[in-house]
């Protein structure tokens, strides 16, 4: 799953500073700027010109000793903790598309430990597709706090959901409904665990073509890229590693990362997390990934099928278990859950991400979007049960249907609702059990 990208052929930008310091063709990280600038020698009061080769990219730098870049980096890294009790809180919410992340910062007078200590805020919903211009105010309710790896110190990231001024959740606020499901006593008693596998694709910024792919062309066929190592197999490891560390710093329960089957594609896993925390952690991890790719000059795509043809799509496989599934006799509970999931297949598919029909074709380790199936160790099924779960007679199931752009509030709460709260008719249950060859 993933490496901080030194300037690559995909990082396209031009940066010019007043001191005469410039880099033509590509953007670079602050550390590389330092290396370049300190290596220059100014003669006769004029900045020297020198070409430096960095991982296949020629960088031309004109530098002066008093670099604006260095001064900017000093300010960005400035620790204000010894001078003030105030902190910066970055309020994060989901925009009108249901997948775009928005954020803005405000000063808080002191450090906080819980979201309830933070004030509500508002934003212009007409600019995010969430409110009309004549009544555009939308209210942010702080719901979860994470440490800010970009600003450091006591500064925080705040996951929020959105409401009208009268206190009603707006239509794109999926967290509100999820919180209702997860607060149901039947659900809380089952302590639902989630392990979510978020796949994503890194794109070159101007051509929107996967990182590491020749512009307008194709790399070698799939095979060597999954968990691969080497400059011709792993594209974007720096971004994945930077994201991994940022998640750990923030307090996100990230559990691993690896390169995926299609070149330029990566995955990371979050969990096991309980209830609505799983979705909060995924949304915050996506925000961190958006920020890191922004810094790198690379485009993040959560499209479930970014490249048509004989290439794997991108999913968000969701591993799920309840207390009853994890205890003795849990395998029978798992089979009952699979039966329920089969009966609500259409409801789940409709809520599992946009464009998922391009991914769930029955090829490339997917099941057909139109047919529900399950199997032990079968990655071509809708629901996969692990060999160890079958052997131990307890454990978890993996729902392989969610797309990479799914809303984790919707998917996690729907799994809990279908397997814990929803009960089919006896007739429907019997027919489904026969069809799936399940004995429950």
C-alpha positions in Angstrom: 0.0 0.0 0.0 2.1 2.9 -0.1 6.0 6.3 -0.1 6.8 11.4 0.6 7.1 11.7 -3.1 10.2 13.4 -4.2 9.4 15.5 -7.3 8.1 13.1 -9.9 7.1 13.6 -13.5 3.5 14.0 -12.3 4.1 16.9 -9.9 3.4 19.9 -12.1 3.7 23.4 -10.8 5.9 26.5 -11.0 7.0 28.4 -8.0 8.6 31.8 -8.1 9.7 33.8 -5.1 10.7 37.5 -4.9 14.3 36.6 -4.0 14.8 35.2 -7.4 14.4 31.6 -6.2 12.5 29.5 -8.7 11.9 25.9 -9.8 10.7 25.3 -13.3 8.5 22.5 -14.3 7.6 20.8 -11.1 6.7 21.4 -7.4 8.9 20.1 -4.6 8.7 19.5 -0.9 10.1 22.0 1.6 13.0 19.6 2.5 14.0 19.3 -1.1 13.9 23.1 -1.4 16.3 23.3 1.6 18.7 20.9 -0.1 18.6 22.8 -3.3 18.9 26.2 -1.8 21.7 25.4 0.6 23.7 23.8 -2.2 23.9 27.0 -4.2 26.8 29.4 -4.1 26.2 33.0 -4.7 29.0 34.8 -6.6 29.3 38.5 -7.2 26.0 39.1 -5.4 24.0 37.2 -8.0 22.2 33.9 -7.5 23.9 31.0 -9.2 22.0 28.7 -11.6 22.3 25.0 -11.3 20.5 21.9 -12.6 19.9 19.1 -10.1 18.7 15.6 -11.0 16.1 14.2 -8.5 14.6 10.8 -9.3 14.6 11.4 -13.0 13.4 15.0 -12.8 15.6 17.9 -13.7 15.1 20.8 -11.3 16.6 24.1 -12.2 17.0 26.4 -9.2 18.1 29.9 -8.7 18.6 30.6 -5.0 19.6 33.3 -2.6 20.8 32.9 1.0 17.8 34.7 2.3 15.1 32.5 0.8 11.4 33.3 1.0 10.7 29.6 1.0 12.8 29.0 4.1 11.0 31.9 5.9 7.6 30.5 4.9 8.6 27.1 6.2 9.8 28.6 9.5 6.4 30.2 10.0 4.5 27.0 9.0 6.6 25.0 11.6 6.3 27.7 14.2 5.2 26.3 17.6 3.0 28.9 19.2 2.3 26.8 22.4 4.8 28.7 24.6 3.1 32.0 23.7 -0.6 31.4 23.8 -3.3 29.0 25.2 -5.2 29.4 22.0 -5.5 26.6 19.5 -6.6 26.3 15.8 -9.5 24.0 15.1 -10.1 22.9 11.6 -13.8 22.2 11.2 -14.4 19.5 8.5 -17.7 18.6 6.9 -19.1 16.7 3.9 -20.2 18.8 0.9 -23.2 18.6 -1.4 -21.9 15.7 -3.5 -21.8 13.5 -0.5 -18.2 12.7 -1.1 -16.4 16.1 -1.3 -14.8 17.3 1.9 -14.8 21.0 3.0 -13.1 22.6 5.9 -12.3 26.0 7.5 -10.3 27.0 10.6 -11.1 29.1 13.7 -9.3 30.0 16.8 -10.4 28.4 20.1 -9.4 30.1 23.4 -8.1 26.9 25.0 -7.3 23.3 24.5 -10.4 21.0 24.4 -10.9 17.3 25.2 -14.4 16.6 23.9 -16.5 17.9 20.9 -19.1 19.2 23.3 -16.6 21.9 24.4 -16.5 23.4 20.9 -18.9 26.0 19.6 -21.2 25.3 16.7 -20.4 27.2 13.6 -21.9 28.0 10.3 -21.0 28.1 6.6 -22.5 29.2 3.3 -24.4 26.2 2.1 -25.2 27.8 -1.3 -21.5 27.5 -2.1 -21.4 23.8 -1.4 -24.7 22.8 -3.0 -26.5 22.3 0.3 -28.7 25.4 0.6 -30.4 28.0 -1.5 -28.8 31.5 -1.8 -31.7 33.2 -0.2 -31.4 31.0 3.0 -27.8 29.8 2.8 -26.8 29.4 6.4 -26.0 25.8 7.5 -24.9 25.0 11.0 -21.9 22.8 11.9 -22.2 20.5 14.9 -18.7 19.2 16.2 -18.9 15.5 16.6 -15.3 14.0 16.7 -11.8 15.4 17.5 -8.5 14.3 16.1 -5.0 15.8 16.5 -3.8 17.9 13.6 -0.7 16.5 12.0 -0.3 19.5 9.8 -0.2 22.3 12.4 1.0 20.1 15.3 0.9 21.2 18.9 -2.5 21.2 20.5 -4.3 22.1 17.3 -7.1 19.8 16.2 -9.2 18.5 13.4 -13.0 18.5 14.0 -15.3 16.2 12.2 -18.7 17.9 12.0 -22.2 17.2 10.6 -24.6 19.8 9.2 -28.0 21.1 10.3 -30.5 23.8 9.4 -30.7 26.8 11.8 -33.8 25.1 13.3 -31.8 22.0 14.2 -32.9 19.6 11.4 -30.2 17.5 9.7 -29.8 18.5 6.1 -30.3 15.8 3.4 -26.6 15.2 2.9 -26.1 14.7 6.7 -25.9 10.9 6.8 -24.2 10.8 10.2 -27.4 11.8 12.0 -29.3 8.7 10.9 -26.2 6.5 11.6 -26.0 7.9 15.1 -29.6 6.9 15.7 -29.0 3.3 14.6 -25.8 3.0 16.6 -27.5 4.3 19.7 -30.2 1.6 19.6 -29.8 -0.7 22.6 -29.9 -3.8 20.5 -27.0 -2.5 18.4 -24.9 -1.2 21.3 -25.3 -4.5 23.1 -23.8 -6.3 20.1 -20.8 -4.0 20.0 -20.4 -4.0 16.2 -16.8 -4.0 15.0 -15.7 -2.7 11.6 -12.5 -3.0 9.6 -12.7 -0.9 6.5 -10.3 -1.3 3.5 -10.1 2.0 1.7 -8.8 1.7 -1.8 -7.8 4.9 -3.8 -6.1 5.9 -7.0 -3.4 8.6 -7.5 -3.8 10.6 -10.7 -1.4 13.0 -12.5 -2.9 16.5 -12.0 -3.2 17.7 -15.6 -4.1 14.7 -17.6 -6.0 12.8 -14.8 -4.2 9.6 -15.7 -2.9 7.3 -13.0 0.5 8.1 -11.3 3.3 6.2 -13.0 1.4 5.5 -16.2 2.9 7.0 -19.4 0.8 9.9 -20.6 -1.9 8.6 -22.9 -0.5 5.1 -22.7 -0.6 2.0 -20.5 1.9 0.2 -18.3 2.5 -3.5 -18.3 -0.5 -5.7 -17.4 -1.5 -6.3 -13.8 0.5 -8.8 -11.8 3.7 -7.3 -10.4 2.1 -4.2 -8.8 0.1 -5.7 -5.9 2.3 -5.2 -2.8 5.1 -4.6 -5.3 8.5 -3.0 -4.7 10.6 -1.0 -7.2 10.4 2.2 -9.3 8.7 0.3 -12.1 6.0 -1.2 -9.8 5.2 1.2 -6.9 4.0 4.7 -7.8 3.2 6.9 -4.9 4.7 5.1 -1.9 5.7 8.4 -0.3 2.1 9.6 -0.3 0.9 6.4 1.3 3.6 6.4 4.0 3.1 10.1 4.8 -0.6 9.4 5.1 0.0 6.3 7.3 2.1 8.4 9.8 -0.4 11.3 9.7 -3.2 9.0 10.6 -1.3 7.5 13.5 -0.4 11.0 14.7 -4.1 12.1 14.4 -5.3 9.2 16.5 -7.0 7.4 13.6 -7.1 3.6 14.2 -5.3 2.8 10.9 -4.1 -0.8 10.9 -2.1 -1.2 7.7 -1.5 -0.2 4.1 -0.3 -1.8 0.8 0.0 -1.2 -2.9 -3.0 -2.5 -4.9 -3.4 -4.5 -8.1 -3.6 -1.6 -10.5 -0.4 0.5 -10.7 -1.0 3.9 -9.1 -3.6 2.4 -6.7 -3.2 2.0 -3.0 -5.2 0.8 0.0 -5.2 1.4 3.7 -7.2 -0.2 6.5 -8.9 1.4 9.4 -10.1 -0.7 12.4 -11.3 -2.6 14.2 -13.4 0.3 15.3 -16.7 0.2 17.2 -19.9 1.7 15.8 -20.0 5.2 14.4 -16.3 5.7 15.3 -15.4 3.6 12.3 -17.0 6.1 9.9 -15.6 9.1 11.7 -12.1 7.7 11.4 -12.6 6.9 7.7 -13.8 10.4 6.9 -10.9 12.0 8.8 -8.4 9.7 7.1 -9.8 10.7 3.7 -9.4 14.4 4.7 -5.7 13.7 5.6 -5.2 12.0 2.3 -6.8 14.9 0.4 -4.5 17.3 2.2 -1.4 15.2 1.6 -2.1 14.8 -2.1 -2.8 18.5 -2.3 0.7 19.2 -0.9 2.2 16.7 -3.3 0.5 18.1 -6.4 -1.2 14.8 -7.1 -5.0 14.2 -7.5 -6.8 11.8 -5.3 -9.5 9.7 -6.9 -12.1 7.5 -5.2 -13.8 6.6 -8.4 -14.7 2.8 -8.2 -13.5 2.2 -11.8 -11.0 4.9 -12.7 -9.7 3.1 -15.8 -12.0 1.0 -18.0 -10.8 -2.3 -19.4 -8.8 -5.1 -17.9 -7.9 -3.2 -14.7 -9.1 -3.7 -11.1 -11.5 -1.2 -9.8 -11.4 0.4 -6.3 -13.5 -0.7 -3.5 -14.0 -0.1 0.2 -14.4 -3.7 1.5 -16.0 -3.6 4.9 -15.2 -6.3 7.5 -18.0 -6.6 10.1 -18.8 -8.6 13.2 -21.0 -8.5 16.2 -20.4 -9.7 19.7 -22.6 -12.8 19.0 -20.5 -13.5 15.8 -17.3 -13.4 17.8 -18.5 -15.8 20.5 -19.0 -19.5 20.5 -21.6 -20.5 18.0 -21.0 -17.3 16.0 -20.8 -19.0 12.7 -24.5 -19.6 12.8 -25.1 -16.0 13.6 -22.9 -15.0 10.6 -25.0 -17.3 8.3 -28.2 -15.6 9.6 -26.6 -12.2 8.9 -25.7 -13.3 5.3 -29.3 -14.5 4.8 -30.6 -11.1 5.8 -28.1 -9.3 3.6 -29.2 -11.4 0.6 -32.8 -10.3 1.1 -31.8 -6.6 1.2 -29.2 -6.8 -1.6 -30.8 -4.1 -3.7 -31.1 -1.7 -0.8 -27.4 -2.1 0.0 -26.3 -1.8 -3.6 -28.2 1.4 -4.0 -26.4 2.9 -1.0 -22.9 1.5 -1.6 -21.5 4.2 -3.8 -21.9 6.0 -7.2 -20.6 4.3 -10.3 -20.4 0.9 -8.6 -22.0 -0.8 -11.5 -18.8 -0.2 -13.5 -16.8 -2.1 -10.9 -19.1 -4.9 -9.8 -19.0 -6.9 -13.1 -18.2 -10.3 -11.9 -14.6 -9.8 -13.0 -11.5 -8.5 -11.3 -12.3 -10.1 -7.9 -15.9 -8.8 -7.8 -19.3 -10.4 -7.8 -22.0 -9.2 -10.3 -23.9 -6.2 -9.0 -27.2 -8.0 -9.9 -26.6 -11.3 -8.0 -26.0 -11.8 -4.3 -23.5 -14.6 -3.4 -21.4 -15.7 -0.6 -18.5 -18.1 -0.1 -15.6 -19.1 2.1 -12.3 -17.5 1.0 -13.9 -16.5 -2.3 -13.1 -13.0 -3.4 -15.5 -13.2 -6.3 -18.5 -13.3 -4.0 -20.6 -10.5 -2.5 -19.8 -11.7 1.0 -16.6 -13.5 1.8 -16.1 -15.5 5.0 -12.5 -16.3 6.0 -11.1 -19.8 6.3 -10.2 -19.1 10.0 -13.8 -18.0 10.7 -15.1 -21.3 9.3 -12.5 -23.3 11.2 -13.0 -21.6 14.5 -16.8 -21.5 14.1 -16.9 -17.7 14.9 -15.4 -14.5 13.6 -16.5 -12.0 11.0 -17.7 -11.5 7.4 -16.4 -9.3 4.7 -18.9 -7.3 2.6 -17.0 -6.8 -0.7 -19.7 -4.7 -2.4 -19.1 -1.2 -1.2 -17.3 1.1 -3.7 -14.3 3.2 -2.8 -16.5 6.4 -2.8 -19.1 4.9 -0.4 -20.3 6.9 2.6 -19.0 5.0 5.7 -21.9 6.4 7.8 -24.4 4.8 5.4 -22.5 1.5 5.0 -21.7 0.8 8.6 -25.1 1.7 9.9 -26.9 -0.2 7.2 -24.9 -3.4 8.0 -25.9 -3.0 11.7 -29.6 -2.3 10.8 -29.9 -5.3 8.4 -28.1 -7.8 10.6 -29.3 -6.8 14.0 -32.5 -4.8 13.8 -34.2 -6.0 10.6 -36.2 -9.3 10.6 -37.4 -10.9 7.4 -40.7 -12.9 7.1 -40.4 -16.6 7.8 -41.3 -17.4 4.2 -38.7 -15.0 2.7 -36.1 -16.4 5.1 -36.9 -20.0 4.1 -36.7 -19.2 0.4 -33.4 -17.3 0.8 -31.9 -20.0 2.9 -32.7 -22.6 0.3 -31.3 -20.5 -2.5 -28.1 -19.7 -0.7 -27.8 -23.3 0.7 -27.7 -21.9 4.2 -28.9 -23.8 7.2 -29.7 -21.4 10.1 
